[in-house]
Amino acid sequence: EGLMNFVLRYRELLNVPQPEPTNLNVSRVLENVAALMKAECADVEVRIAVSPVSLEVFADSTLLDQVLVNLVKNALEAMSGRPGSKLTLGGRFEFGRVLIFVSDNGPGIDDETADEIFVPFFTTKREGSGIGLSLCRQIITAHGGDIVIASDSNGTTANIIL
């Protein structure tokens, strides 16, 4: 069963569909992700901060949603059980590119772990498969972008650069 699970996860990692990008309003994308994750975010203060509100990105809607949902899940797990948990979903235009971010006020990621988080099958979670962030990076790379994680003891921010 463990081997079959590994094979299925590996196959999922290798079979990233080719993006079919369209112009997407970043505010709307983030509002949809927040609505989709509403039940999971019940004990968390969620804020959406996009500037300008009309900011658009050229991306595949389904794949971008998949990346954002995974990043939100990671943020929620990092903040689990912590009072005053805050999640910010945001976007802005920076240096000629669109930056979309998911930011939490969890405990942060230590440097050693931060170096490994995009490695396929690396996980710190008891029930994790270790493909979530690897898959996110592959999806964003297929869009011609990058994903960068910044973390300290005040929280973690996942930055998608498109």
C-alpha positions in Angstrom: 0.0 0.0 0.0 2.9 2.4 0.9 4.6 1.6 -2.4 1.4 2.2 -4.4 0.9 5.5 -2.6 4.4 6.5 -3.5 3.9 5.6 -7.1 0.7 7.6 -7.3 2.3 10.6 -5.7 5.3 10.3 -8.0 3.0 10.1 -11.1 1.1 13.2 -9.9 4.4 15.0 -9.6 5.4 14.1 -13.2 2.0 14.8 -14.8 1.6 18.5 -14.3 -0.7 19.6 -17.1 0.4 22.3 -19.5 -1.1 25.7 -18.4 -3.9 27.2 -20.4 -3.5 30.8 -19.2 -6.1 33.6 -19.4 -6.2 37.0 -17.8 -7.3 36.7 -14.2 -8.2 39.4 -11.7 -6.0 38.7 -8.7 -8.5 40.0 -6.2 -11.2 37.7 -7.5 -8.8 34.7 -7.5 -7.9 35.3 -3.9 -11.5 35.9 -2.8 -12.4 32.6 -4.4 -9.6 30.7 -2.7 -10.6 32.3 0.7 -14.3 31.3 0.1 -13.2 27.7 -0.9 -11.1 27.5 2.4 -13.7 29.2 4.6 -14.4 26.2 6.8 -10.7 25.5 7.4 -10.1 29.2 8.2 -12.9 29.5 10.8 -10.5 30.3 13.6 -8.2 32.5 11.6 -8.4 36.2 10.7 -8.2 36.2 6.9 -7.3 39.4 5.1 -7.1 40.0 1.3 -4.7 42.8 0.2 -4.4 43.4 -3.5 -3.0 46.7 -4.9 -4.3 47.9 -7.3 -7.6 46.0 -6.9 -7.7 45.8 -10.7 -4.4 43.8 -10.8 -4.4 41.0 -13.4 -2.2 38.0 -14.0 -1.9 35.8 -17.1 -2.3 32.3 -15.6 -4.2 29.0 -15.7 -7.1 29.5 -13.2 -7.3 25.9 -12.1 -3.6 25.4 -11.7 -3.2 28.7 -9.8 -6.1 27.8 -7.5 -4.4 24.5 -6.8 -1.1 26.2 -5.8 -2.9 28.8 -3.7 -5.0 26.2 -1.9 -1.9 24.2 -1.1 -0.1 27.3 0.2 -3.1 28.2 2.4 -3.3 24.7 3.8 0.4 24.8 4.7 -0.1 28.2 6.4 -3.1 27.0 8.3 -1.2 23.9 9.5 1.7 26.1 10.6 -0.7 28.3 12.7 -2.8 25.4 14.0 -3.7 25.9 17.7 -2.0 29.3 17.9 -4.2 32.1 19.3 -4.4 35.2 17.1 -3.7 33.4 13.9 -3.7 35.7 10.8 -3.6 34.8 7.2 -3.0 37.4 4.4 -3.6 36.7 0.8 -2.3 39.4 -1.4 -1.0 40.7 -4.6 0.9 43.6 -6.1 2.8 44.7 -9.2 6.5 44.7 -8.4 9.5 45.2 -10.7 7.4 44.5 -13.8 6.0 41.2 -12.5 2.9 40.2 -10.6 3.6 39.0 -7.1 0.9 36.9 -5.4 1.5 36.0 -1.8 0.2 33.9 1.1 1.4 35.1 4.5 0.9 33.7 8.0 2.0 34.6 11.5 3.0 31.0 12.5 6.3 30.0 14.1 8.2 30.2 10.8 10.4 27.6 9.1 13.9 26.9 10.4 16.8 27.4 7.9 17.6 23.7 7.6 14.0 22.9 6.7 13.7 25.9 4.4 16.5 24.5 2.3 14.6 21.3 1.7 10.9 22.3 1.3 10.9 22.1 -2.5 12.6 18.8 -2.7 10.2 16.1 -3.9 9.0 13.8 -1.0 10.6 15.9 1.7 8.1 16.5 4.5 8.0 17.5 8.1 4.4 16.4 8.4 3.4 13.0 9.9 0.8 12.4 7.2 2.5 14.5 4.5 3.5 13.1 1.1 6.2 15.7 0.4 4.9 16.6 -3.0 2.8 19.7 -2.3 5.4 22.4 -2.6 7.3 20.5 -5.3 4.2 20.4 -7.4 3.5 24.1 -6.6 7.0 25.0 -7.9 6.5 22.9 -11.1 3.2 24.6 -11.8 4.5 28.1 -11.3 7.7 27.2 -13.3 5.4 26.0 -16.2 3.9 29.5 -16.1 7.4 31.0 -16.5 7.4 32.2 -12.9 9.0 31.3 -9.6 7.9 30.6 -6.1 10.0 31.8 -3.1 9.5 31.2 0.6 10.5 33.9 3.1 10.3 32.9 6.8 11.4 34.0 10.3 10.1 33.6 13.8 7.2 36.0 13.0 5.7 33.9 10.2 6.1 32.7 6.6 5.3 34.2 3.3 5.1 32.2 0.1 5.6 34.5 -2.9 4.5 33.5 -6.4 6.2 35.7 -9.0 4.6 35.7 -12.4 
